[in-house]
Amino acid sequence: MNIRNFSIIAHIDAGKSTLADRLLEITGTVSSRLMKEQLLDSNPIERERGITIKLAPVTMKYQDYTLNLIDTPGHVDFNYEVERALQACEAAILLVDATKGVQAQTIANLRLAKKQKLTIIPVINKIDSPLADISASSKQLEVLLGSDYIEPTLISAKTGKNIEELLEKVIKLCPPASIKDDKLKALVFNSIYHPHLGAIAFVRLFQGSIVKNTPLKFLSSNIKFSPVEFGTFTPKRTPQTSLSSGMVGYIVTGFKDIRLIKVGDTITLNQSESVQALPGYREIKPNVYQDIFPTDNSRYHDLLDALEKLKLNDSSLTTEPTSSLVLGQGVKVGFLGLLHAEVVSERLEREFAVSVIGIAPTVEYKAVLKTGETISFSSPSSFPDPGQIKETLEPFATVQVITPEEYLGAVIKLCQNIRGQLLEMTYIDKLVQLSYSIPLIEVITSLHDQLKSVSSGFASLDYQLSGWQPAKLVKLSVLLNHDEFEPFSLVCVEEQAQERAKKLVRKLKEAIPRQQFEIPIQVAWGGKIIARETVKAFRKDVTAKLYGGDATRRKKLLEKQKKGKKRMKQFGSVQLPQSAFLATIK
């Protein structure tokens, strides 16, 4: 069989999904009647945001060839999806937006593809745009690819220009999948959960074949099963009578627990004893943690059920019960990044009608205690007693920033302001690539939005965790109406404590609406108040019903109002809108 397995990799918004649409159209995989934009992006949120979140495989027939395409995400939060997709391929189309040139995820994804020793097929998209700079994009690719550089194919995924030429190039340059009739080895590169069929494994067969009634097993866990169904993606699941070496497809396991399928595991024949496992994947760990609570406390169990269902199709999500004196029972959720957190919150509301309040996202910190024990914590409420701490550590990331030369000064200043240390600076034609070591919390909460702001949207970033470094961490506690309000508390480095405290009380003052009593907003550190703002009370005109100028009566009413407000301030509860919680996140 003439099989070509390839992926499309690029920075976000480079036109991957549009290119996938054109490939499906030109190969006749999907009829023009059924064709729609972003066909492989099955989730409504993917369509609305114009981004790919989950990898999506599809089998296409073109001339005498079987082309297996795996569309991948382009956002830094979903790098693990790209890594998994590339394991099943022999080549990658490196797609560059002609209006923006090489960007951070272009380089990050290229690095992943080279690590897998894939053939790189450079392609420049959006050549029909009046903002296209094809010459600059070509030069950048030449610098980036070095000795692997070949003339890029110039396309417009939007109009379909030169797409057939690209298909011919894929057939010519992508190494054919090797056909090995040895003992079955199928790599699991993804899994999903179907409410009726159960757990479904996405597989690439590297050797051997699967036919009906073939007893199979997962090599790492030795879990045995008989496939309920198997087949290929066209792009819908299409059952086949067999899957053979080189093919990409799916296997319906029948498992009701998706956790029995480990992404990166090898599927082989039940009776096989001496089969070596295929190289798997690294374990994915969350980068960001956020405590979320149902807006209606009675729906806590609905929230738990909804998260469990989301985890069936998102192995990177982690959950752990938590609680707050103020917000009640909730869940600490581990995410890959802030976009991942946004998408999950949106899905909870849309798909499960569970509205949630999320407190400020944080990262995992470490504390070395005087006893010698090292503990991890990811929320201010778990911050150890300062008297017991010998040293605290925070996670750092190696950040790659790509920026046009004219914004270099502003980008360097931004990175310095968020405690960044410059590691390396290189030029890619008229673009500058900066490598920085930056605390992970700064990367997640500050860098992305501020980078877009100082570079007018032209700079881009990618990051990888690089390890732990000592830092003087402190806990800032927020008091509303003199009572500690744990959800607004935060952890920061000592040198930023004063600035962060002032910024936080200002934001909360703007977000908390005026009420019938005065609300003091305070931030405490080590038992001392270091910042304060006050939300003034509404003043109801209690003298409006007086018709005359009776000063004594007026004074009596005002005095009564003052006593009432004092009592309200002592016993009244502060009403907080969702915007107050959002203020602590931004």
C-alpha positions, -999 to +999 in steps of 0.1 A: +000+000+000+012+035-008+006+051+026+018+086+037+014+097+073+019+134+079+009+162+102+004+200+099+023+220+125+022+258+129+017+287+152-019+295+161-039+313+134-015+303+106-044+285+087-039+248+097-076+240+099-084+259+066-056+239+049-070+207+063-104+217+048-089+222+014-071+189+015-104+171+024-121+190-004-096+183-032-091+146-023-129+142-023-129+129+012-158+151+020-184+161-006-189+198-013-225+194+000-212+184+035-182+207+035-180+234+062-152+255+077-129+239+103-144+205+096-119+187+118-126+210+147-155+191+162-159+211+194-182+243+191-156+263+212-129+254+186-151+268+158-160+300+177-125+308+188-110+297+155-085+275+172-077+238+173-077+222+208-076+185+201-056+166+174-078+152+147-068+123+123-084+117+089-077+092+061-078+106+025-075+088-009-056+106-036-046+089-069-032+056-058-022+068-023-036+067+012-029+099+030-033+100+067-033+135+080-033+145+117-043+181+123-027+196+154-033+226+178-010+257+175-014+272+210+014+267+235-011+252+260-016+222+238+020+213+228+014+178+242-012+172+215+013+181+188+039+158+204+015+129+204+004+134+168+040+135+155+047+101+170+024+086+144+039+104+114+068+103+090+066+139+078+053+173+089+040+203+069+056+233+086+030+260+079+040+297+081+017+327+078+030+350+051+016+380+069+035+373+102+064+351+092+081+326+116+066+327+151+074+311+185+052+279+180+066+275+145+100+270+161+087+249+191+068+225+168+097+223+144+119+212+173+094+185+182+093+173+146+131+172+143+132+153+176+111+126+159+134+127+128+104+137+106+108+150+071+099+187+071+079+202+042+079+240+045+048+258+033+039+295+032+002+303+035-020+334+030+000+345-001-032+362-014-032+386+015-022+422+008-001+420+040+019+390+028+057+392+028+067+360+010+103+370+006+108+376+043+090+344+053+112+324+029+144+339+043+133+332+079+125+295+069+159+293+053+177+305+084+155+282+106+159+250+086+195+254+077+207+224+057+172+209+057+158+239+038+139+233+006+120+258-015+087+263+004+054+257-014+034+289-017-003+284-011-036+301-002-056+277+019-085+301+017-088+300-021-072+266-027-043+280-048-014+254-052-030+229-029-027+201-055+009+210-059+013+206-021-003+172-022+021+161-049+050+173-028+037+154+003+036+122-018+071+128-032+088+140+001+070+121+028+087+087+034+062+059+028+050+041+059+071+009+062+050-023+059+061-050+084+041-082+086+056-090+120+039-093+154+013-066+159+026-033+173+001-004+174+009+029+191-019+046+211-016+083+204-049+095+217-082+083+233-117+095+235-148+083+254-181+076+236-212+074+258-224+042+240-192+025+227-170+033+257-133+040+254-119+044+219-081+043+212-066+062+183-037+040+169-009+039+144+001+004+133+039+001+130+038-036+123+014-065+119-024-063+114-058-065+131-087-086+118-121-094+132-121-114+165-084-107+171-078-109+209-056-079+219-038-065+249-021-034+262+015-041+267+023-019+297-008-030+318-013-064+303-050-057+301-067-080+275-097-072+253-114-081+221-121-051+199-158-043+195-150-024+163-120-009+144-116+013+114-103+046+099-114+082+101-129+097+069-132+120+089-161+102+108-153+068+122-156+043+094-155+005+103-131-017+083-126-054+081-089-051+089-062-026+099-026-033+086+009-020+091+013+017+083-023+026+088-038+052+112-072+043+127-092+036+158-101+006+180-133+005+201-122-013+233-155-015+250-140-003+283-163+018+304-133+034+321-111+054+298-083+054+324-075+018+313-061+032+281-027+048+286-017+072+258+017+061+246+010+024+253+015-003+227-013-026+216-003-061+206-018-096+201-030-113+233-007-143+229+025-123+221+051-126+248+084-111+234+072-079+219+092-047+227+070-017+235+071+013+211+086+045+225+059+062+246+052+097+257+062+117+287+037+120+315+018+153+313+018+175+344-004+205+349+013+240+347-016+259+363-039+252+392-072+269+400-098+263+427-133+264+412-166+265+430-202+261+418-221+294+420-249+273+435-235+253+464-261+226+459-246+217+426-212+206+439-218+170+429-229+181+395-196+199+391-177+167+402-197+146+377-191+171+349-153+173+355-151+135+355-169+134+321-145+160+307-115+140+320-127+111+299-116+130+268-089+152+284-062+132+301-043+163+310-070+175+335-063+167+372-089+172+400-088+172+437-115+182+462-110+214+481-131+237+503-134+273+515-151+288+545-166+314+522-173+295+490-181+261+503-170+229+486-151+231+453-124+214+432-088+222+426-082+216+389-049+213+372-047+228+337-020+231+310-024+269+309-049+297+311-065+290+277-071+254+288-087+267+320-110+291+300-120+263+276-129+239+305-149+266+324-168+274+292-175+237+285-188+232+321-213+260+316-224+250+281-224+213+281-234+207+317-251+239+327-228+242+358-217+278+364-185+282+384-165+308+402-127+305+397-102+321+421-068+334+409-048+307+391-015+297+407+014+273+401+030+246+423+055+258+448+078+240+471+089+246+507+119+231+525+110+229+562+134+232+591+128+195+597+143+187+563+110+177+548+101+192+513+064+198+507+045+211+476+016+235+477-004+253+450-028+275+469-023+302+495-045+283+520-018+256+520+011+280+526+032+265+555+037+283+588+065+309+580+082+299+613+086+263+600+101+273+566+138+270+559+136+278+521+109+283+495+112+274+458+093+284+427+091+268+392+109+285+363+104+283+325+127+287+296+108+311+274+114+317+236+101+350+224+101+359+187+098+396+179+103+420+150+134+442+156+115+474+161+099+460+193+131+445+208+136+472+234+100+471+247+101+433+248+134+432+268+121+458+292+089+437+298+109+405+304+132+423+329+101+437+347+088+402+353+121+389+368+134+375+335+171+366+329+183+368+293+199+335+282+205+340+245+196+363+216+197+353+179+185+368+147+162+351+121+165+375+092+147+406+106+132+388+135+149+384+169+146+352+190+151+358+227+156+330+252+148+340+288+145+322+321+113+335+338+093+324+368+064+303+356+038+323+374+049+354+356+048+336+322+012+324+328-004+355+344+015+384+329+037+377+299+013+366+272-011+396+273+016+422+280+038+408+252+009+413+227+004+448+240+041+461+238+046+445+203+012+455+188+005+418+185+035+409+164+056+391+191+049+355+201+061+331+227+067+294+237+079+280+270+090+248+286+094+241+324+131+243+333+132+235+370+131+251+405+149+281+419+150+295+455+127+325+460+115+344+491+078+337+489+052+353+512+015+349+516-007+380+513-041+377+531-071+398+520-096+411+546-130+423+536-149+442+564-121+430+588-127+393+580-101+373+561-114+363+527-093+333+517-102+331+480-086+365+473-053+356+491-022+351+470+014+340+471+042+362+457+079+370+461+087+394+490+100+421+467+067+424+450+045+422+481+038+460+485+031+466+448+009+435+445-011+444+476-018+480+464-028+468+430-051+441+444-070+465+468-075+490+439-089+463+416-112+450+444-124+486+451-134+490+415-151+455+413-170+455+446-203+475+443-212+500+470-235+486+496-255+499+526-224+499+548-188+509+544-164+480+533-127+483+542-105+462+519-072+454+535-042+432+526-021+418+554+014+403+554+029+388+585+002+402+607+006+438+594-018+457+571+003+469+540-025+482+518-060+495+522-089+509+502-125+516+512-158+510+493-180+539+505-216+531+517-247+542+499-263+572+518-300+567+518-318+601+524-338+592+555-349+628+560-368+629+527-401+623+543-398+654+566-418+683+553-406+710+576-373+722+588-374+703+621-337+701+629-341+680+660-361+653+641-336+654+612-307+649+636-325+620+653-331+602+620-295+606+609-283+593+642-305+563+640-292+556+604-256+559+617-263+533+644-280+510+619-251+512+595-226+504+624-247+473+632-248+463+595-210+468+592-206+445+622-230+418+611-237+424+574-223+401+547-204+416+518-221+408+485-195+400+459-202+398+421-184+375+397-164+406+385-147+408+419-133+373+414-123+381+378-104+412+391-081+390+411-074+368+381-065+395+356 
